[in-house]
Amino acid sequence: MGKWLLPESLADILPAEARRIEELRRLLLDLYRTYGYELVLPPLVEYLDSLLSGSGGDLDLHTFKLVDQLSGRSLGIRADMTPQVTRIDAHLLNRAGTTRLCYYGSVLHTLPRGLWATREPLQIGAEIYGHAGPEADIEALQLAVESVRRAGVPSFRVDLSHLGVVQALLDADPAAAGLSDVIFGLLRDKDVPGLAALAGQLRPDTAKALTTLPTLYGDLDVLQRARKVLPALPQIAQALDALATLGQALGDQQVGVDLADVHGFQYHTGIVFAVYCPGWPNAIVRGGRYDDVGEVYGRARPATGFSLDLRELAGLLPAPIASPAISAPWGLEPALVQAVRTLRDAGHIVVQVLPGHEHEQQEFLCDRALVSRDGNWQVVPLSSPQAAS
């Protein structure tokens, strides 16, 4: 095995892609700041019991574990930054009112979470703490959509769901409540035969509703159909009303509803959403409400937000074009040094060509050259005859 090989589903980020990712990171963090979000940067590794608190078994399976040589305690390499940001809100900031936080950094997964997915996403996201009303959900979803738009993704769709629908069915049927993990797993897989096989253990209306949920997928008109075919439970009506409000807030954005989408059921508590792009198998953004997760850190707070993978987002964009640059000769002549410095201070890319490397190709497209004319350094187009001398 060559020493240059990397583990499966891990890869180096090469110059053009790295530049695109960094541009996206700056773009999105600047966007979040205009909405009032403050940047936090949690550590890559934490004590395992803190890192996995309130996050459910799915995150546990995706977390690499190791032993701290200083304390002897179990550590985890984060597979998701949201629990860390929740810890910061609940334990370190400890604010009474609304808190808006954003973040970015590498996370590591034991297994890829989807087709073509990397095991080392570059996660970026935003969270709102302290407000239980629909306004926070609307802001989080609008910011997620604006993130994809600002990035330049040409076409995408938003899918909405609400875990309150399934939870209402479980709360109304004690037998269903005892099978909650099984039911959520079958719904996540859209396994209608598996759900039908549970009919003998459930009330007839519960069994019928559960097998109907995977068919309740489509545009916002699905909500009207859901009101007719699902049990008339107050919690279901409230969930459908919340989805209608969220859909209306997105205006002319393409919106779908998938009432069997129970992604993150182990910690999400209400609205959940995902953003999909044509030709890409995985959701590029996932988010939703996860109230009271901070209780394990000493403060139960309403919370909602979203996250995405910068590497995945960058891969959906057209190939970046080479950056225009100025080619300059190598030298320590004071006038040349000052001319190069002035150009760089003005924001230009200036590539000083080392002796013997004048014809090498790189990421930058040198369409201009810095040349000396009558003792003065001037920038001229490379296609100009002046550049040849």
C-alpha positions as a printed Julia matrix, in Angstrom:
389×3 Matrix{Float64}:
   0.0    0.0     0.0
   1.41   3.37   -1.02
   2.15   5.83    1.76
   0.17   8.45   -0.14
  -3.12   6.54    0.1
  -5.82   7.84    2.46
  -8.53   5.91    4.32
 -11.78   5.29    2.46
 -14.12   8.32    2.16
 -11.36  10.74    3.17
  -9.6   13.0     0.68
  -7.22  15.93    0.39
  -8.66  19.26   -0.7
  -6.64  20.61   -3.62
  -6.03  24.31   -4.44
  -9.03  25.19   -6.64
 -11.52  23.38   -4.37
  -9.88  24.74   -1.21
 -10.18  28.28   -2.56
 -13.86  27.74   -3.39
 -14.57  26.31    0.07
 -12.8   29.18    1.8
 -14.73  31.72   -0.26
 -17.98  30.01    0.71
 -16.99  29.95    4.38
 -16.3   33.69    4.38
 -19.46  34.43    2.39
 -21.73  32.47    4.75
 -20.16  33.68    7.99
 -20.51  37.27    6.78
 -24.14  36.52    5.87
 -24.86  35.1     9.33
 -23.3   38.12   10.97
 -25.72  40.41    9.11
 -28.54  38.46   10.81
 -26.94  38.97   14.24
 -25.28  35.57   14.71
 -22.12  35.4    16.84
 -19.29  33.04   15.87
 -18.14  30.29   18.25
 -15.45  27.66   17.67
 -15.76  24.56   19.89
 -12.83  22.11   20.25
 -12.41  19.14   17.93
 -12.33  16.66   20.85
 -14.4   16.55   24.04
 -15.19  14.13   26.85
 -17.51  11.56   25.37
 -20.29  11.91   27.94
 -20.53  15.64   27.18
 -20.22  15.28   23.41
 -23.05  12.74   23.12
 -25.39  14.15   25.77
 -28.96  14.38   24.48
 -27.99  13.51   20.9
 -29.29   9.92   20.6
 -27.7    6.68   19.52
 -27.22   7.64   15.86
 -24.53  10.2    16.73
 -22.87   7.67   19.07
 -22.46   5.22   16.17
 -20.83   7.91   14.01
 -18.38   9.12   16.68
 -14.74   8.04   16.86
 -13.68   7.26   20.45
 -10.28   7.38   22.13
  -8.78   7.57   25.61
  -7.36  10.77   27.07
  -3.78  10.1    28.17
  -4.0   12.88   30.78
  -7.24  11.98   32.56
  -7.88   8.39   31.49
 -11.41   9.35   30.47
 -13.08   8.51   27.16
 -12.93  11.21   24.52
 -14.86  11.62   21.29
 -13.93  13.34   18.04
 -17.0   15.38   17.21
 -19.31  14.02   14.53
 -21.65  17.03   14.82
 -21.01  20.5    16.23
 -24.6   21.25   17.27
 -24.35  19.57   20.73
 -21.17  21.56   21.4
 -22.83  24.86   20.49
 -25.79  23.91   22.7
 -23.35  23.33   25.56
 -21.83  26.77   24.99
 -25.26  28.43   25.07
 -26.45  26.54   28.14
 -23.3   26.44   30.26
 -20.82  29.13   29.19
 -22.86  32.05   27.83
 -25.83  31.4    30.14
 -27.88  34.27   28.71
 -31.49  34.83   29.69
 -32.81  36.0    26.32
 -32.43  34.96   22.72
 -28.96  33.89   21.59
 -27.9   33.48   17.96
 -24.73  31.49   17.36
 -22.94  30.32   14.2
 -19.96  28.01   13.8
 -17.76  26.1    11.38
 -15.14  23.37   11.54
 -14.25  19.82   10.59
 -16.25  16.9    11.96
 -15.37  13.23   11.61
 -17.71  10.29   10.95
 -16.98   6.61   11.49
 -19.08   5.87    8.39
 -20.17   8.11    5.48
 -23.73   9.36    6.02
 -24.78   8.95    2.41
 -23.82   8.11   -1.15
 -20.69  10.02   -2.24
 -20.42  11.56    1.26
 -17.07  12.25    2.88
 -16.29  11.09    6.41
 -14.78  14.5     7.16
 -17.38  17.17    6.39
 -16.55  20.82    6.88
 -19.63  21.75    8.87
 -21.05  25.25    9.04
 -24.32  26.21   10.66
 -26.43  28.6    12.72
 -28.61  28.1    15.8
 -31.19  30.22   17.68
 -31.68  29.61   21.38
 -34.32  30.96   23.75
 -37.39  31.43   21.51
 -40.07  28.75   21.24
 -42.32  30.5    18.71
 -42.53  29.88   14.96
 -40.62  33.09   14.27
 -37.33  31.37   15.16
 -38.12  28.4    12.89
 -38.94  30.78   10.03
 -35.71  32.72   10.52
 -33.62  29.55   10.63
 -35.23  28.18    7.47
 -35.01  31.48    5.6
 -31.33  31.77    6.53
 -30.68  28.21    5.37
 -32.34  28.96    2.02
 -30.43  32.23    1.69
 -27.19  30.33    2.36
 -27.81  28.08   -0.63
 -28.87  31.01   -2.81
 -25.84  33.13   -1.92
 -23.57  30.18   -2.63
 -24.87  30.17   -6.2
 -26.66  26.81   -6.34
 -28.87  27.21   -9.44
 -31.82  25.01   -8.44
 -32.97  23.42   -5.18
 -36.05  22.32   -3.26
 -36.97  22.62    0.42
 -38.7   19.66    2.08
 -40.62  20.2     5.33
 -41.81  17.8     8.0
 -42.89  17.89   11.64
 -42.1   15.21   14.21
 -45.17  16.28   16.17
 -47.34  14.33   13.72
 -45.76  10.97   14.53
 -45.39  11.84   18.2
 -49.12  12.56   18.42
 -49.9    9.1    17.04
 -47.54   7.5    19.56
 -48.95   9.48   22.48
 -52.5    8.43   21.58
 -51.7    4.7    21.45
 -49.78   3.17   24.4
 -48.8    0.14   22.32
 -47.3    2.41   19.63
 -45.38   4.37   22.26
 -43.66   1.16   23.32
 -42.55   0.58   19.72
 -41.43   4.14   19.05
 -37.85   3.36   17.98
 -39.06   0.61   15.63
 -41.75   2.84   14.13
 -39.4    5.78   13.6
 -36.88   3.47   11.94
 -39.49   2.04    9.57
 -40.75   5.52    8.69
 -37.22   6.73    8.04
 -36.75   3.86    5.58
 -40.23   4.37    4.05
 -40.88   0.7     4.84
 -44.65   0.48    4.35
 -44.76  -3.38    4.52
 -42.83  -3.22    7.79
 -45.3   -0.7     9.2
 -48.23  -2.83    8.04
 -46.74  -5.82    9.85
 -47.18  -3.94   13.14
 -50.94  -3.61   12.65
 -51.75  -6.49   14.97
 -50.0   -4.69   17.86
 -51.57  -1.27   17.3
 -54.99   0.34   17.29
 -56.55   0.22   13.8
 -56.54   4.01   13.39
 -52.88   4.2    14.46
 -51.84   1.44   12.06
 -53.72   3.08    9.18
 -52.19   6.48    9.9
 -48.65   5.11   10.08
 -48.92   3.28    6.74
 -50.44   6.44    5.21
 -47.64   8.78    6.29
 -45.11   7.64    3.62
 -47.69   8.52    0.95
 -48.1   12.07    2.27
 -45.37  13.55    0.12
 -45.61  16.35   -2.44
 -46.24  20.09   -2.57
 -47.98  22.11    0.13
 -51.37  20.72   -0.95
 -50.34  17.55    0.89
 -51.2   19.34    4.13
 -54.87  19.53    3.15
 -54.91  15.83    2.31
 -53.21  15.05    5.61
 -55.97  16.85    7.54
 -58.52  14.54    5.91
 -56.77  11.18    6.29
 -54.94  11.5     9.62
 -56.67  11.25   13.03
 -58.21  14.52   14.27
 -55.73  15.0    17.1
 -54.97  18.55   18.31
 -51.21  17.96   18.18
 -51.43  16.87   14.53
 -53.53  19.91   13.63
 -50.99  22.2    15.3
 -48.13  20.54   13.44
 -49.85  20.89   10.08
 -50.64  24.55   10.83
 -46.96  25.15   11.64
 -45.9   23.56    8.35
 -48.37  25.71    6.42
 -47.01  28.86    8.08
 -43.44  27.85    7.27
 -44.3   27.1     3.65
 -45.99  30.47    3.21
 -42.97  32.25    4.68
 -40.79  30.87    1.87
 -42.77  32.71   -0.8
 -42.03  31.49   -4.33
 -39.32  29.04   -3.25
 -40.01  25.46   -4.39
 -41.32  23.69   -1.28
 -42.32  20.09   -0.63
 -43.78  18.23    2.32
 -42.71  14.77    3.48
 -44.58  13.77    6.64
 -42.6   10.52    6.9
 -39.26  12.36    7.1
 -38.24  11.63   10.68
 -34.54  12.4    10.28
 -33.01  13.16   13.67
 -36.03  11.82   15.57
 -33.84  11.02   18.56
 -33.31  14.7    19.35
 -35.52  16.83   17.06
 -38.79  17.86   18.69
 -40.83  19.69   16.05
 -40.25  21.24   12.62
 -37.55  19.55   10.52
 -36.42  20.6     7.07
 -33.97  19.62    4.36
 -32.7   21.19    1.14
 -32.17  19.0    -1.93
 -30.55  19.69   -5.31
 -31.27  17.9    -8.6
 -28.81  15.11   -9.3
 -27.46  14.93   -5.73
 -28.58  11.99   -3.54
 -28.17  13.6    -0.12
 -29.74  16.64    1.51
 -27.26  19.52    1.32
 -28.84  21.26    4.34
 -30.62  19.75    7.33
 -32.18  21.54   10.23
 -35.08  21.83   12.6
 -36.2   22.36   16.18
 -34.55  20.52   19.07
 -35.97  22.04   22.26
 -34.56  21.16   25.68
 -31.42  19.35   24.45
 -29.49  21.78   26.67
 -31.19  20.28   29.74
 -28.3   17.84   30.15
 -26.02  20.86   30.52
 -28.21  22.4    33.19
 -30.56  24.6    31.11
 -33.53  23.47   29.04
 -33.86  26.03   26.24
 -35.92  26.23   23.05
 -33.58  25.76   20.1
 -33.72  25.6    16.32
 -31.15  25.81   13.54
 -29.44  24.11   10.62
 -26.08  22.95    9.3
 -24.47  22.02    6.0
 -21.21  20.64    4.61
 -19.07  23.24    2.83
 -17.28  20.54    0.81
 -20.59  19.17   -0.44
 -21.93  22.64   -1.21
 -18.78  23.54   -3.15
 -19.09  20.35   -5.19
 -22.52  21.44   -6.46
 -21.19  24.63   -8.03
 -19.65  25.07  -11.48
 -15.92  24.47  -11.67
 -14.08  27.61  -10.49
 -12.26  29.63  -13.12
  -8.62  30.48  -12.63
  -8.08  33.68  -10.67
  -6.68  36.59  -12.71
  -3.23  37.58  -11.55
  -0.23  39.72  -12.38
   3.06  38.08  -13.31
   6.12  39.87  -11.97
   9.84  39.11  -12.2
  11.77  38.03   -9.15
  14.09  40.67   -7.73
  15.06  42.77   -4.73
  15.35  46.08   -6.51
  13.62  48.64   -4.21
  11.4   50.02   -6.98
  10.23  46.51   -7.93
   9.64  45.54   -4.31
   7.59  48.71   -3.76
   5.58  48.2    -6.97
   4.7   44.62   -5.97
   3.78  45.71   -2.46
   1.53  48.5    -3.77
  -0.32  46.11   -6.07
  -0.83  43.53   -3.3
  -2.02  46.22   -0.87
  -4.62  47.14   -3.47
  -5.89  43.55   -3.49
  -4.23  42.27   -6.66
  -2.7   38.8    -6.88
   0.96  39.21   -7.84
   2.93  36.04   -8.63
   6.68  36.64   -8.68
   8.19  34.15  -11.11
  11.25  32.39   -9.74
  14.21  32.07  -12.13
  13.84  29.09  -14.48
  10.09  28.64  -13.84
   8.66  31.18  -16.28
   6.44  28.71  -18.16
   4.94  26.67  -15.32
   1.16  26.41  -15.04
  -0.62  26.98  -11.7
  -4.02  27.89  -10.32
  -3.73  31.55  -11.24
  -4.26  32.95  -14.72
  -1.59  35.59  -15.23
  -3.28  37.86  -17.76
  -1.09  40.86  -16.92
   2.6   41.44  -16.32
   4.61  43.9   -14.28
   7.3   45.32  -16.57
   9.88  48.08  -16.3
   9.57  51.01  -18.71
  11.95  53.97  -18.48
  12.75  53.1   -14.89
   9.08  52.81  -13.89
   7.23  49.55  -13.17
   3.97  49.29  -15.08
   1.21  46.66  -15.36
   0.45  45.71  -18.97
  -1.72  43.0   -20.55
   0.29  39.88  -21.3
  -1.03  39.89  -24.85
   0.54  43.31  -25.37
   3.78  43.48  -27.35
   5.22  45.46  -24.43
   5.09  42.33  -22.29
   7.47  40.47  -24.53
  10.45  42.74  -23.88
